[in-house]
Amino acid sequence: MSDVKTKGELHLRVTGHTTDWKLLLVDDPPNEDEMASWMQEGMVARIRVAEQGSNEPYTLLVNFSLVVAARLVPAVAGDRGVHF
């Protein structure tokens, strides 16, 4: 079985942490307006994610009231220029 195909990465900076959480998104990523709204309203959002090397995606509940910064990174398709 092959790895789950991800549609992008969501990097979250959470209150009290000095490093970002990197989430591999399985479903279509939220847009910037959606995330801004979630942060302003302090919403808890369901996000489908996968761990690197895993075949089993799962739903993660994220409390956006604790998120102080968010960055979306689109998925890269095709050759990444790495050759062995």
Secondary structure, 3 states (H helix, E strand, C coil): CCCCCCCEEEEEEECCCCCEEEEEECCCCCCHHHHHHHHHHCCEEEEEEECCCCCCCEEEEEEHHHEEEEEEEECCCCCCCCCC
